[in-house]
């Protein structure tokens, strides 16, 4: 099936927000990575608003904040930098 | 149709990355994926399988073992997924595509949780998409 334009303004808005969080995260990554190594972080409105050492704890924090994990910008910051050819 | 692509620095170098919604049997989530023109498969990696789905991924049928930076089991996901992107006209653009799960054989948490999902050559070829030249604002797009 070829590409289809669908009527889904909710997804468009969520993707627009998600792209902004991604842009902020990757542009600022070097400025905060040392502080959060080995941790999961939740980014919202271009800020890290929750941090946890394990995913289950971060999941609880996402819930407590009233956010939907499936549309939240969550990343794990590795303890050591990964360098990969892919 | 033009879908914004970002050059983000990840794992030692710049990567083409794109945000999308992936809808499949038992999951529906937003993520950012690397566009990997060298990968024959499009893969929902373990970081997303764990964080964004409730799939029992360690028990999914195995398709094959491949090497990335270490061995990865490609897992069969039921049916095709819907991949939804935002284009530059703020339309939701939907594609159907066969996605695989990706689980690291080596249980190194650094890799399992840090590696993002992939949009592979299979998806680009099937939909006649390519990454175009930068525009006057320095942005790139998936175009057809």
Backbone of each chain as ProteinMPNN parsed JSONL, in Angstrom:
{"seq_chain_A": "XXXXXXXXXXXXXXXXXXXXXXXXXXXXXXXXXXXXXXXXXXXXXXXXXXXXXXXXXXXXXXXXXXXXXXXXXXXXXXXXXXXXXX", "coords_chain_A": {"N_chain_A": [[0.857, -1.2, 0.0], [0.55, 2.197, -0.832], [1.763, 5.426, 0.345], [-0.455, 7.13, 2.514], [-2.43, 9.94, 3.146], [-3.745, 10.707, 6.21], [-6.49, 11.561, 8.368], [-5.522, 12.824, 11.14], [-5.037, 14.72, 13.421], [-4.241, 14.742, 16.028], [-2.039, 12.998, 16.228], [-0.293, 14.393, 14.549], [0.175, 16.72, 16.046], [1.295, 15.594, 18.36], [3.583, 14.425, 17.268], [4.91, 16.673, 16.347], [5.521, 17.942, 18.777], [7.104, 15.94, 19.899], [9.261, 15.847, 18.132], [10.431, 18.292, 18.745], [11.298, 17.847, 21.353], [13.155, 15.839, 20.851], [15.009, 17.179, 19.265], [15.987, 19.072, 21.082], [17.069, 17.327, 23.014], [19.15, 15.924, 21.636], [20.753, 17.985, 20.753], [21.596, 19.189, 23.115], [22.784, 17.167, 24.464], [25.528, 16.618, 25.167], [25.915, 18.408, 27.205], [24.555, 17.52, 29.422], [24.956, 14.806, 29.747], [26.927, 13.629, 31.433], [25.978, 14.027, 33.954], [23.788, 12.357, 34.122], [24.48, 9.727, 33.645], [23.976, 6.267, 33.105], [21.337, 6.337, 33.671], [17.748, 6.625, 33.226], [15.946, 9.081, 31.466], [13.328, 11.504, 31.369], [12.049, 13.681, 29.045], [10.477, 16.769, 28.748], [8.901, 19.54, 27.364], [11.388, 20.618, 26.612], [13.045, 20.118, 28.779], [14.657, 18.129, 31.296], [12.605, 16.286, 33.155], [12.197, 14.162, 34.816], [14.034, 11.565, 36.388], [15.541, 8.365, 36.633], [17.057, 5.41, 37.985], [16.302, 2.935, 37.152], [14.128, 1.463, 34.7], [11.515, 0.838, 35.469], [10.988, 2.48, 37.667], [11.096, 4.982, 36.466], [8.921, 4.743, 34.805], [6.842, 4.73, 36.685], [7.084, 7.352, 37.585], [6.423, 8.765, 35.303], [3.753, 8.116, 35.078], [2.79, 9.25, 37.468], [3.111, 11.899, 36.854], [1.106, 12.256, 35.151], [1.416, 11.673, 32.49], [1.53, 10.109, 29.243], [3.144, 7.219, 28.611], [3.645, 6.15, 26.115], [3.797, 8.203, 24.321], [5.74, 9.778, 25.3], [8.973, 11.363, 25.585], [11.585, 9.483, 26.163], [14.754, 8.502, 27.302], [17.63, 6.424, 27.624], [20.661, 7.051, 29.21], [23.78, 6.058, 28.441], [26.326, 4.496, 30.525], [28.919, 4.665, 29.627], [30.166, 6.347, 26.746], [28.792, 5.275, 23.688], [30.175, 4.158, 20.679], [29.45, 3.745, 17.387], [29.344, 2.094, 14.21], [26.931, 2.247, 11.975]], "CA_chain_A": [[0.0, 0.0, 0.0], [1.335, 3.433, -0.917], [1.535, 6.378, 1.441], [-1.81, 7.665, 2.598], [-2.62, 11.033, 4.101], [-4.888, 10.357, 7.057], [-6.978, 12.652, 9.2], [-5.083, 12.494, 12.497], [-4.387, 15.938, 13.915], [-3.634, 14.45, 17.341], [-0.692, 12.459, 15.973], [0.531, 15.474, 13.991], [0.597, 17.588, 17.154], [2.202, 14.829, 19.228], [4.87, 14.269, 16.569], [5.559, 17.985, 16.338], [6.082, 18.109, 20.133], [8.141, 14.917, 20.081], [10.425, 16.297, 17.351], [11.089, 19.383, 19.485], [12.019, 17.241, 22.488], [14.305, 15.119, 20.287], [15.989, 18.178, 18.827], [16.612, 19.607, 22.292], [17.851, 16.274, 23.66], [20.391, 15.603, 20.925], [21.617, 19.184, 20.691], [22.138, 19.503, 24.454], [23.209, 15.908, 25.083], [26.862, 16.69, 25.79], [25.908, 19.284, 28.38], [23.968, 16.876, 30.61], [25.136, 13.343, 29.775], [27.737, 13.161, 32.565], [25.142, 14.095, 35.162], [22.729, 11.334, 34.115], [24.973, 8.456, 33.118], [23.395, 5.058, 33.696], [19.965, 6.634, 34.125], [16.682, 6.912, 32.266], [15.452, 10.449, 31.65], [12.091, 11.889, 30.681], [12.159, 15.061, 28.569], [9.189, 17.406, 28.449], [9.081, 20.984, 27.175], [12.823, 20.901, 26.51], [13.691, 19.997, 30.097], [14.609, 16.8, 31.898], [11.685, 16.492, 34.28], [12.243, 13.001, 35.709], [15.239, 10.743, 36.232], [15.511, 7.152, 37.464], [18.127, 4.447, 37.69], [15.742, 1.787, 36.437], [13.016, 1.865, 33.853], [10.228, 0.705, 36.17], [10.801, 3.688, 38.487], [10.771, 6.091, 35.569], [7.553, 4.477, 34.355], [5.963, 5.209, 37.762], [7.137, 8.829, 37.603], [5.67, 9.234, 34.128], [2.341, 7.972, 35.467], [2.49, 10.257, 38.509], [3.052, 13.213, 36.192], [-0.084, 12.266, 34.298], [1.813, 11.6, 31.084], [1.365, 8.827, 28.562], [4.508, 6.75, 28.304], [3.8, 5.8, 24.697], [4.114, 9.396, 23.523], [6.746, 10.558, 26.034], [10.348, 11.258, 25.098], [12.363, 8.823, 27.216], [16.032, 7.985, 26.811], [18.62, 5.893, 28.566], [21.987, 7.633, 28.974], [24.737, 4.984, 28.775], [27.39, 4.84, 31.484], [30.062, 5.083, 28.797], [29.715, 6.678, 25.394], [28.809, 4.216, 22.677], [30.555, 4.602, 19.341], [28.996, 2.649, 16.515], [29.173, 2.275, 12.762], [25.7, 1.584, 11.516]], "C_chain_A": [[0.89, 1.246, 0.0], [1.033, 4.326, 0.281], [0.117, 6.94, 1.362], [-1.803, 8.851, 3.538], [-3.872, 10.713, 4.896], [-5.264, 11.562, 7.921], [-6.647, 12.328, 10.659], [-4.299, 13.683, 13.071], [-3.724, 15.707, 15.279], [-2.204, 13.94, 17.149], [0.229, 13.543, 15.427], [1.055, 16.364, 15.116], [1.596, 16.863, 18.068], [3.574, 14.671, 18.579], [5.638, 15.583, 16.538], [6.234, 18.242, 17.693], [7.266, 17.164, 20.346], [9.417, 15.322, 19.343], [11.177, 17.403, 18.086], [11.879, 18.836, 20.671], [13.284, 16.538, 21.979], [15.404, 16.108, 19.898], [16.738, 18.743, 20.032], [17.556, 18.569, 22.901], [19.181, 16.067, 22.954], [21.32, 16.813, 20.823], [22.3, 19.468, 22.022], [22.798, 18.306, 25.13], [24.547, 16.013, 25.818], [26.883, 17.536, 27.054], [25.329, 18.595, 29.619], [24.314, 15.392, 30.75], [25.915, 12.864, 30.995], [26.927, 13.124, 33.863], [24.182, 12.9, 35.269], [23.192, 9.973, 33.612], [24.371, 7.267, 33.87], [21.959, 5.255, 34.14], [19.005, 6.814, 32.933], [16.187, 8.333, 32.544], [14.177, 10.647, 30.834], [12.213, 13.371, 30.315], [10.763, 15.59, 28.229], [9.418, 18.914, 28.391], [10.548, 21.403, 27.252], [13.515, 20.963, 27.875], [13.667, 18.532, 30.504], [13.768, 16.931, 33.154], [11.619, 15.275, 35.209], [13.454, 12.151, 35.349], [15.083, 9.516, 37.115], [16.615, 6.201, 37.033], [17.602, 3.209, 36.994], [14.458, 2.209, 35.727], [11.684, 1.831, 34.604], [9.956, 1.935, 37.037], [10.449, 4.877, 37.602], [9.323, 5.963, 35.082], [6.546, 4.999, 35.403], [5.918, 6.731, 37.772], [6.343, 9.412, 36.432], [4.176, 9.207, 34.449], [1.939, 9.051, 36.46], [2.364, 11.658, 37.914], [1.852, 13.325, 35.248], [0.229, 12.201, 32.816], [1.61, 10.187, 30.539], [2.75, 8.353, 28.109], [4.707, 6.507, 26.808], [4.094, 7.018, 23.818], [5.16, 10.276, 24.21], [8.136, 10.339, 25.444], [11.214, 10.756, 26.243], [13.649, 8.29, 26.605], [16.842, 7.419, 27.964], [19.966, 6.512, 28.205], [23.029, 6.584, 29.376], [25.822, 5.452, 29.744], [28.655, 5.296, 30.77], [29.508, 5.395, 27.412], [29.812, 5.466, 24.481], [29.264, 4.836, 21.362], [30.239, 3.461, 18.395], [29.01, 3.059, 15.052], [27.89, 1.546, 12.409], [25.2, 2.325, 10.298]], "O_chain_A": [[1.863, 1.324, 0.749], [0.173, 4.025, 1.108], [-0.42, 7.184, 0.282], [-1.225, 8.775, 4.622], [-4.936, 10.476, 4.323], [-4.452, 12.454, 8.163], [-7.41, 11.634, 11.332], [-3.074, 13.648, 13.186], [-2.766, 16.393, 15.637], [-1.278, 14.392, 17.822], [1.401, 13.608, 15.798], [2.234, 16.718, 15.139], [2.601, 17.435, 18.49], [4.602, 14.768, 19.249], [6.86, 15.604, 16.683], [7.374, 18.701, 17.748], [8.294, 17.551, 20.902], [10.52, 15.16, 19.864], [12.407, 17.45, 18.058], [12.983, 19.296, 20.961], [14.346, 16.629, 22.595], [16.582, 15.885, 20.176], [17.962, 18.876, 20.009], [18.692, 18.883, 23.259], [20.229, 16.037, 23.6], [22.541, 16.661, 20.81], [23.441, 19.93, 22.058], [23.313, 18.423, 26.242], [24.679, 15.551, 26.951], [27.78, 17.39, 27.884], [25.58, 19.032, 30.742], [23.996, 14.782, 31.77], [25.606, 11.806, 31.543], [27.168, 12.298, 34.743], [23.813, 12.486, 36.368], [22.372, 9.155, 33.198], [24.273, 7.267, 35.097], [21.419, 4.446, 34.894], [19.414, 7.11, 31.81], [16.031, 8.736, 33.696], [13.983, 10.051, 29.775], [12.454, 14.211, 31.182], [9.986, 14.946, 27.525], [10.056, 19.487, 29.274], [10.894, 22.407, 27.874], [14.436, 21.75, 28.091], [12.772, 17.784, 30.112], [14.164, 17.604, 34.107], [11.035, 15.363, 36.29], [13.842, 12.033, 34.186], [14.554, 9.61, 38.222], [17.045, 6.192, 35.879], [18.356, 2.504, 36.322], [13.8, 3.177, 36.109], [10.828, 2.691, 34.399], [8.813, 2.384, 37.129], [9.593, 5.687, 37.959], [8.604, 6.955, 34.965], [5.54, 5.62, 35.059], [4.856, 7.33, 37.944], [5.673, 10.434, 36.574], [3.438, 10.141, 34.136], [0.893, 9.684, 36.322], [1.607, 12.492, 38.411], [1.625, 14.367, 34.632], [-0.576, 12.616, 31.982], [1.53, 9.214, 31.289], [3.425, 9.018, 27.323], [5.819, 6.644, 26.298], [4.584, 6.873, 22.698], [5.435, 11.387, 23.757], [8.435, 9.285, 24.883], [11.537, 11.499, 27.17], [13.637, 7.699, 25.526], [16.75, 7.868, 29.106], [20.369, 6.503, 27.042], [23.138, 6.261, 30.559], [26.186, 6.628, 29.781], [29.367, 6.185, 31.237], [28.528, 4.8, 26.963], [30.797, 4.729, 24.506], [28.795, 5.907, 20.977], [30.708, 2.338, 18.585], [28.731, 4.206, 14.702], [27.811, 0.325, 12.548], [24.173, 1.954, 9.729]]}, "seq_chain_B": "XXXXXXXXXXXXXXXXXXXXXXXXXXXXXXXXXXXXXXXXXXXXXXXXXXXXXXXXXXXXXXXXXXXXXXXXXXXXXXXXXXXXXXXXXXXXXXXXXXXXXXXXXXXXXXXXXXXXXXXXXXXXXXXXXXXXXXXXXXXXXXXX", "coords_chain_B": {"N_chain_B": [[5.479, 15.106, -1.208], [7.079, 15.692, 1.832], [9.037, 14.73, 4.454], [10.281, 15.799, 7.493], [13.713, 15.366, 8.304], [16.186, 14.827, 10.714], [19.589, 15.725, 11.461], [21.181, 14.211, 13.801], [23.526, 14.013, 16.444], [24.699, 11.022, 17.44], [26.005, 8.265, 19.183], [28.697, 8.724, 18.458], [28.697, 10.021, 15.993], [27.046, 11.904, 13.332], [23.66, 11.179, 12.581], [20.942, 10.33, 10.421], [17.81, 11.055, 11.523], [14.406, 10.372, 12.369], [11.154, 11.248, 13.512], [8.368, 9.307, 14.482], [5.121, 7.669, 14.551], [4.441, 4.397, 15.56], [2.331, 1.805, 14.864], [1.116, -1.248, 15.78], [0.25, -4.731, 16.158], [-0.996, -4.781, 19.19], [0.513, -2.647, 20.122], [1.325, 0.876, 20.16], [2.934, 3.66, 19.598], [5.09, 6.581, 20.003], [8.23, 7.384, 18.591], [11.773, 7.991, 18.0], [13.646, 7.296, 15.195], [16.557, 5.871, 13.665], [17.449, 6.492, 10.344], [18.578, 4.08, 8.406], [20.284, 3.403, 5.747], [21.782, 1.234, 5.154], [20.685, -0.967, 6.268], [18.896, -3.915, 5.723], [16.506, -4.353, 6.929], [13.736, -3.031, 8.793], [13.576, -2.077, 12.088], [12.21, -2.441, 15.291], [13.75, -1.59, 18.053], [15.04, -3.001, 21.128], [15.02, -1.09, 23.165], [12.764, 0.474, 22.63], [10.845, -1.569, 22.512], [10.765, -2.378, 25.156], [10.212, 0.009, 26.6], [7.971, 1.136, 25.393], [6.06, -0.706, 24.601], [3.939, -3.523, 25.432], [4.737, -5.955, 24.721], [5.668, -9.373, 25.008], [8.588, -9.606, 24.471], [10.861, -11.198, 24.722], [9.91, -13.664, 24.288], [9.006, -13.831, 21.74], [8.642, -15.208, 18.393], [11.668, -16.137, 16.748], [13.273, -14.64, 14.01], [15.775, -14.29, 12.61], [19.337, -14.287, 13.359], [21.388, -11.482, 13.487], [24.264, -9.403, 12.814], [25.116, -6.443, 14.384], [26.477, -4.127, 16.093], [26.959, -6.005, 17.787], [25.61, -9.302, 18.342], [22.247, -9.584, 17.275], [18.957, -10.659, 17.817], [16.537, -10.932, 15.421], [13.125, -10.441, 15.659], [9.935, -11.865, 15.05], [7.187, -9.867, 14.37], [3.699, -9.608, 14.662], [1.98, -9.426, 11.656], [1.743, -6.461, 9.505], [3.036, -3.205, 10.33], [1.683, 0.048, 11.012], [3.15, 2.973, 10.0], [3.454, 6.215, 10.917], [4.027, 9.469, 9.921], [4.86, 12.973, 10.285], [4.349, 15.379, 7.845], [5.779, 18.177, 5.946], [3.656, 19.813, 5.43], [2.11, 19.543, 7.588], [0.552, 17.243, 7.576], [-0.652, 14.006, 8.481], [1.066, 11.252, 7.521], [0.674, 8.067, 6.393], [2.084, 4.809, 6.294], [2.235, 1.319, 5.43], [4.067, -1.321, 6.783], [6.369, -4.055, 7.074], [7.724, -4.722, 10.104], [10.422, -5.642, 12.247], [11.155, -7.009, 15.492], [13.921, -6.179, 17.613], [16.312, -7.732, 19.494], [18.985, -7.682, 21.696], [21.511, -10.148, 21.859], [23.633, -10.288, 23.578], [23.397, -9.339, 26.843], [23.981, -6.73, 27.653], [23.234, -3.902, 29.323], [23.766, -1.322, 28.552], [23.775, -1.329, 25.798], [21.322, -2.535, 25.165], [19.393, -0.785, 26.077], [20.058, 1.664, 25.054], [20.141, 1.737, 22.295], [18.516, 3.011, 19.478], [15.496, 2.562, 17.459], [15.239, 1.394, 14.002], [14.791, 2.614, 10.718], [14.85, 1.014, 7.779], [16.517, 0.223, 4.609], [14.689, -1.33, 3.281], [12.186, -0.167, 3.795], [12.517, 2.375, 2.638], [12.969, 1.729, -0.064], [10.633, 0.333, -0.759], [8.766, 2.324, -0.672], [9.68, 4.205, -2.398], [11.318, 6.293, -1.397], [13.673, 8.839, -0.584], [16.551, 10.467, 0.89], [16.731, 13.817, 0.666], [18.578, 16.671, -0.713], [19.941, 19.339, 1.358], [17.733, 21.997, 2.244], [17.228, 25.591, 1.841], [17.215, 26.342, 4.473], [18.841, 24.586, 5.611], [17.757, 22.153, 6.21], [16.91, 18.691, 5.919], [14.949, 16.235, 4.127], [12.782, 13.373, 3.984], [11.897, 12.284, 0.915], [9.78, 11.791, -2.009]], "CA_chain_B": [[5.509, 14.827, 0.223], [8.397, 15.851, 2.453], [9.014, 14.423, 5.89], [11.519, 16.338, 8.057], [14.727, 14.453, 8.828], [17.178, 15.579, 11.485], [20.955, 15.21, 11.621], [21.479, 14.25, 15.23], [24.756, 13.35, 16.818], [24.429, 9.897, 18.325], [26.998, 7.174, 19.136], [29.958, 9.083, 17.835], [28.599, 10.705, 14.703], [25.711, 12.373, 12.945], [22.752, 10.181, 11.992], [19.638, 10.821, 9.974], [16.785, 10.525, 12.42], [13.048, 10.825, 12.071], [10.161, 10.891, 14.537], [7.198, 8.663, 13.886], [4.273, 6.809, 15.383], [4.397, 3.022, 15.059], [1.139, 1.127, 15.36], [1.12, -2.657, 15.391], [-0.629, -5.585, 16.927], [-0.722, -4.684, 20.629], [1.322, -1.486, 20.518], [1.031, 2.135, 19.477], [3.808, 4.58, 20.333], [5.942, 7.529, 19.279], [9.654, 7.181, 18.817], [12.66, 8.563, 16.992], [14.372, 6.167, 14.616], [17.651, 6.163, 12.73], [17.258, 6.024, 8.973], [19.81, 3.344, 8.118], [20.184, 2.918, 4.361], [22.549, -0.005, 5.049], [19.986, -2.082, 6.919], [17.845, -4.493, 4.884], [15.291, -4.501, 7.723], [13.32, -1.958, 9.702], [13.598, -2.813, 13.362], [11.874, -1.798, 16.569], [14.779, -2.12, 18.939], [14.642, -3.398, 22.477], [14.743, 0.086, 23.992], [11.358, 0.812, 22.414], [9.996, -2.711, 22.876], [10.618, -2.389, 26.613], [9.638, 1.236, 27.153], [6.754, 1.63, 24.753], [5.078, -1.755, 24.292], [3.808, -4.568, 26.456], [5.0, -7.23, 24.057], [6.601, -10.279, 25.7], [9.505, -9.722, 23.343], [11.853, -12.271, 24.866], [9.276, -14.934, 23.905], [8.506, -13.752, 20.369], [9.371, -16.094, 17.478], [12.887, -15.541, 16.193], [13.368, -14.657, 12.546], [17.171, -14.644, 12.356], [20.335, -13.552, 14.138], [22.211, -10.628, 12.622], [25.299, -8.67, 13.543], [25.121, -4.984, 14.27], [27.784, -4.018, 16.742], [27.017, -7.313, 18.426], [24.523, -10.08, 17.753], [20.865, -9.189, 17.565], [17.914, -11.544, 17.317], [15.374, -10.28, 14.815], [11.929, -11.122, 16.152], [8.746, -11.711, 14.207], [6.043, -9.16, 14.928], [2.52, -10.052, 13.94], [1.439, -8.569, 10.593], [2.469, -5.227, 9.17], [2.787, -2.061, 11.219], [1.429, 1.346, 10.394], [4.167, 3.973, 10.346], [2.829, 7.519, 10.647], [4.98, 10.581, 10.002], [4.331, 14.321, 10.038], [5.057, 15.99, 6.723], [6.007, 19.621, 6.102], [2.353, 20.495, 5.375], [1.406, 19.113, 8.802], [-0.327, 16.095, 7.349], [-0.203, 12.705, 8.983], [1.265, 10.387, 6.351], [0.728, 6.696, 6.912], [2.592, 3.722, 5.459], [2.202, -0.013, 6.049], [5.386, -1.926, 6.563], [6.773, -5.163, 7.939], [8.783, -4.364, 11.058], [10.904, -6.722, 13.107], [11.678, -6.617, 16.79], [15.363, -6.401, 17.699], [16.733, -7.974, 20.872], [20.413, -7.992, 21.784], [21.849, -11.445, 22.453], [24.454, -9.881, 24.725], [22.458, -8.607, 27.693], [24.619, -5.502, 28.141], [22.155, -2.914, 29.429], [24.156, -0.098, 27.835], [23.34, -1.462, 24.414], [19.905, -2.89, 25.024], [18.513, 0.341, 26.37], [20.462, 2.916, 24.408], [20.047, 1.702, 20.835], [17.178, 3.354, 18.968], [14.934, 1.747, 16.374], [15.774, 1.674, 12.667], [14.045, 2.555, 9.471], [15.858, 0.465, 6.883], [16.45, 0.352, 3.149], [13.454, -1.988, 2.827], [11.1, 0.815, 3.849], [12.776, 3.436, 1.655], [12.779, 1.18, -1.413], [9.222, -0.021, -0.977], [7.961, 3.545, -0.823], [10.402, 5.138, -3.291], [11.708, 7.47, -0.623], [15.112, 9.101, -0.483], [16.888, 11.642, 1.701], [17.097, 14.851, -0.296], [19.596, 17.675, -0.366], [19.487, 20.341, 2.328], [17.07, 23.171, 1.675], [17.905, 26.859, 2.169], [17.331, 26.444, 5.937], [19.766, 23.541, 6.061], [17.011, 20.972, 6.636], [16.731, 17.605, 4.946], [13.622, 15.61, 4.166], [12.492, 12.154, 3.233], [11.093, 12.753, -0.216], [9.517, 10.773, -3.028]], "C_chain_B": [[6.94, 14.955, 0.743], [8.263, 15.647, 3.959], [10.335, 14.916, 6.495], [12.433, 15.253, 8.639], [15.75, 15.309, 9.572], [18.54, 14.911, 11.408], [21.265, 15.312, 13.102], [22.761, 13.487, 15.497], [24.437, 12.257, 17.825], [25.495, 8.829, 18.1], [28.194, 7.519, 18.26], [29.873, 9.773, 16.497], [27.182, 11.12, 14.375], [24.926, 11.268, 12.246], [21.529, 10.899, 11.463], [18.596, 10.203, 10.898], [15.433, 11.142, 12.1], [12.122, 10.387, 13.201], [8.943, 10.303, 13.849], [6.362, 7.97, 14.94], [4.289, 5.427, 14.752], [3.207, 2.327, 15.715], [1.172, -0.312, 14.858], [0.172, -3.439, 16.265], [-0.224, -5.521, 18.401], [0.199, -3.551, 21.025], [1.034, -0.296, 19.623], [1.843, 3.206, 20.208], [4.551, 5.521, 19.398], [7.398, 7.212, 19.599], [10.463, 7.979, 17.802], [13.544, 7.428, 16.501], [15.496, 6.676, 13.727], [17.247, 5.66, 11.35], [18.582, 5.396, 8.555], [19.702, 2.725, 6.725], [20.975, 1.627, 4.157], [21.844, -1.194, 5.672], [18.888, -2.616, 6.006], [16.502, -4.589, 5.608], [14.989, -3.218, 8.494], [13.002, -2.616, 11.032], [13.152, -1.931, 14.526], [12.812, -2.39, 17.604], [14.248, -2.269, 20.365], [14.31, -2.204, 23.369], [13.281, 0.491, 23.849], [10.433, -0.333, 22.798], [9.724, -2.699, 24.375], [9.832, -1.179, 27.1], [8.232, 1.517, 26.627], [5.716, 0.563, 24.41], [4.962, -2.706, 25.489], [4.058, -5.945, 25.85], [5.95, -8.084, 24.899], [7.751, -10.598, 24.749], [10.535, -10.833, 23.479], [11.25, -13.622, 24.459], [8.73, -14.899, 22.478], [9.288, -14.703, 19.464], [10.569, -15.403, 16.857], [12.89, -15.687, 14.68], [14.795, -15.043, 12.148], [18.079, -13.837, 13.271], [21.203, -12.76, 13.187], [23.269, -9.936, 13.48], [25.16, -7.184, 13.307], [26.46, -4.593, 14.875], [28.005, -5.245, 17.619], [25.817, -8.071, 17.877], [23.152, -9.599, 18.219], [19.93, -10.252, 17.009], [16.838, -10.68, 16.682], [14.156, -11.112, 15.185], [10.757, -10.857, 15.23], [7.681, -10.939, 14.982], [4.845, -9.507, 14.049], [2.07, -9.016, 12.898], [2.322, -7.377, 10.265], [2.128, -4.143, 10.187], [2.365, -0.866, 10.367], [2.504, 2.308, 10.912], [3.603, 5.331, 9.948], [3.847, 8.626, 10.917], [4.223, 11.899, 9.849], [5.084, 14.899, 8.848], [5.124, 17.503, 6.899], [4.716, 20.437, 5.975], [1.495, 20.154, 6.589], [0.297, 18.114, 8.519], [0.249, 14.894, 8.082], [-0.121, 11.775, 7.771], [1.516, 8.97, 6.849], [1.225, 5.697, 5.859], [2.329, 2.411, 6.199], [3.527, -0.687, 5.775], [5.641, -3.05, 7.556], [7.938, -4.709, 8.817], [9.194, -5.627, 11.816], [11.233, -6.152, 14.476], [13.177, -6.873, 16.776], [15.784, -6.548, 19.146], [18.21, -8.371, 20.887], [20.613, -9.355, 22.436], [22.69, -11.2, 23.703], [23.588, -8.976, 25.596], [23.091, -7.383, 28.355], [23.587, -4.374, 28.137], [22.481, -1.64, 28.651], [23.654, -0.145, 26.404], [21.836, -1.66, 24.327], [19.009, -1.673, 25.199], [18.863, 1.618, 25.629], [20.221, 2.918, 22.899], [18.641, 2.017, 20.347], [16.717, 2.4, 17.864], [15.467, 2.224, 15.028], [14.681, 1.674, 11.605], [15.062, 2.154, 8.408], [15.612, 0.76, 5.418], [15.152, -0.267, 2.615], [12.296, -0.996, 2.777], [11.286, 1.898, 2.772], [12.487, 2.93, 0.245], [11.307, 0.922, -1.712], [8.382, 1.218, -1.281], [8.634, 4.613, -1.696], [10.776, 6.431, -2.585], [13.227, 7.624, -0.631], [15.328, 10.317, 0.403], [17.444, 12.699, 0.756], [18.205, 15.765, 0.19], [19.031, 18.636, 0.671], [18.757, 21.467, 1.601], [17.802, 24.437, 2.135], [18.044, 27.063, 3.674], [18.263, 25.372, 6.5], [19.066, 22.277, 6.515], [16.967, 19.933, 5.519], [15.365, 16.97, 5.148], [13.673, 14.231, 3.525], [11.536, 12.577, 2.14], [10.79, 11.594, -1.144], [9.393, 11.404, -4.403]], "O_chain_B": [[7.879, 14.402, 0.171], [7.475, 16.312, 4.631], [11.403, 14.494, 6.053], [11.991, 14.357, 9.359], [16.127, 16.385, 9.108], [18.64, 13.689, 11.303], [21.579, 16.394, 13.599], [23.047, 12.465, 14.873], [23.964, 12.532, 18.927], [25.845, 8.525, 16.959], [28.641, 6.719, 17.439], [30.91, 10.086, 15.912], [26.233, 10.733, 15.058], [25.465, 10.524, 11.427], [21.127, 11.939, 11.983], [18.514, 8.982, 11.035], [15.335, 12.274, 11.627], [12.279, 9.308, 13.771], [8.542, 10.747, 12.773], [6.811, 7.716, 16.057], [4.162, 5.3, 13.534], [3.091, 2.269, 16.939], [1.246, -0.558, 13.654], [-0.614, -2.868, 17.021], [0.765, -6.131, 18.808], [0.632, -3.498, 22.176], [0.567, -0.437, 18.492], [1.482, 3.613, 21.312], [4.633, 5.302, 18.189], [7.745, 6.828, 20.716], [9.914, 8.565, 16.869], [14.12, 6.688, 17.299], [15.41, 7.746, 13.124], [16.763, 4.537, 11.206], [19.581, 6.091, 8.373], [19.107, 1.662, 6.548], [20.858, 0.99, 3.11], [22.351, -2.314, 5.612], [18.035, -1.85, 5.559], [15.478, -4.871, 4.986], [15.885, -2.431, 8.8], [12.253, -3.591, 11.094], [13.654, -0.823, 14.714], [12.68, -3.554, 17.984], [13.194, -1.754, 20.737], [13.43, -2.287, 24.226], [12.63, 0.818, 24.842], [9.356, -0.103, 23.349], [8.607, -2.97, 24.817], [8.908, -1.307, 27.903], [7.398, 2.073, 27.342], [4.612, 0.892, 23.976], [5.775, -2.684, 26.413], [3.643, -6.965, 26.4], [6.928, -7.57, 25.443], [7.874, -11.728, 24.275], [11.029, -11.354, 22.479], [11.974, -14.606, 24.302], [8.06, -15.84, 22.052], [10.459, -14.981, 19.724], [10.501, -14.231, 16.485], [12.546, -16.741, 14.145], [14.994, -16.021, 11.427], [17.664, -12.847, 13.875], [21.7, -13.295, 12.196], [23.17, -9.894, 14.707], [25.095, -6.725, 12.167], [27.489, -4.722, 14.211], [29.104, -5.48, 18.122], [25.083, -7.547, 17.039], [22.941, -9.261, 19.384], [20.087, -10.695, 15.872], [16.287, -9.792, 17.333], [14.158, -12.335, 15.043], [10.606, -9.759, 14.695], [7.32, -11.306, 16.1], [4.979, -9.677, 12.837], [1.813, -7.861, 13.239], [3.477, -7.294, 10.684], [1.07, -4.168, 10.816], [2.655, -0.79, 9.173], [2.722, 2.425, 12.117], [3.309, 5.568, 8.776], [4.441, 8.704, 11.993], [3.098, 11.933, 9.35], [6.315, 14.91, 8.835], [4.599, 18.049, 7.869], [4.677, 21.605, 6.36], [0.299, 20.443, 6.614], [-0.761, 18.142, 9.148], [1.459, 14.777, 8.277], [-1.116, 11.544, 7.086], [2.441, 8.715, 7.619], [0.831, 5.748, 4.694], [2.214, 2.386, 7.424], [4.046, -0.628, 4.66], [5.2, -3.01, 8.704], [9.006, -4.357, 8.316], [8.4, -6.551, 11.994], [11.549, -4.97, 14.611], [13.653, -7.703, 16.002], [15.638, -5.619, 19.939], [18.625, -9.285, 20.175], [19.971, -9.679, 23.435], [22.482, -11.825, 24.743], [23.099, -7.949, 25.124], [22.763, -7.048, 29.494], [23.126, -3.946, 27.078], [21.583, -0.961, 28.153], [23.174, 0.851, 25.862], [21.161, -1.029, 23.514], [17.98, -1.554, 24.535], [18.062, 2.551, 25.578], [20.107, 3.982, 22.292], [17.68, 1.365, 20.754], [17.475, 1.544, 17.407], [16.061, 3.297, 14.918], [13.778, 0.838, 11.609], [16.027, 2.878, 8.167], [14.656, 1.437, 5.038], [14.588, 0.206, 1.629], [11.518, -0.99, 1.823], [10.336, 2.282, 2.09], [11.84, 3.616, -0.546], [10.808, 1.257, -2.787], [7.418, 1.162, -2.044], [8.209, 5.769, -1.725], [10.574, 7.525, -3.114], [13.962, 6.638, -0.68], [14.407, 11.099, 0.639], [18.486, 12.507, 0.13], [18.696, 15.66, 1.313], [17.817, 18.741, 0.848], [19.12, 21.84, 0.486], [18.869, 24.357, 2.745], [18.878, 27.851, 4.12], [18.448, 25.268, 7.713], [19.688, 21.414, 7.134], [16.986, 20.267, 4.334], [14.719, 17.14, 6.182], [14.491, 13.961, 2.646], [10.486, 13.16, 2.411], [11.44, 10.55, -1.09], [9.17, 10.7, -5.388]]}, "name": "protein", "num_of_chains": 2, "seq": "XXXXXXXXXXXXXXXXXXXXXXXXXXXXXXXXXXXXXXXXXXXXXXXXXXXXXXXXXXXXXXXXXXXXXXXXXXXXXXXXXXXXXXXXXXXXXXXXXXXXXXXXXXXXXXXXXXXXXXXXXXXXXXXXXXXXXXXXXXXXXXXXXXXXXXXXXXXXXXXXXXXXXXXXXXXXXXXXXXXXXXXXXXXXXXXXXXXXXXXXXXXXXXXXXXXXXXXXXXXXXXXXXXXXXX"}
